[in-house]
Amino acid sequence: MHFLTGKTLRLSPSIETRDLPDGTRLMKQIVRAEYLALTPAQQRIFNLFDGHNTVEEVLHNLLIQGQHPGIRAFYDLVLNGITKGFLCEGAEAASALGPKAQPA
């Protein structure tokens, strides 16, 4: 069994973003047609998923830096990101575009 805390995640390459004047970032997962709206604090958390640190390490680093996202809010954000296809494991990110969506 592979636990969430041990997963190394990164943002999917299949994302379009739009920043609103109030700081909200609208994201569209173009392969799955899923949408997500992130606050600036949630954006900062998502940006930490670069494929180099596990979920547990990202949370640990946030806590060391004095940021306290709340455990439930953090894991809800991560699970929502995975479920909707915005966050994926390294190997998945490389193949997320699939053969039809890859640029010519």
Disulfide bonds with the S-S distance in Angstrom:
none
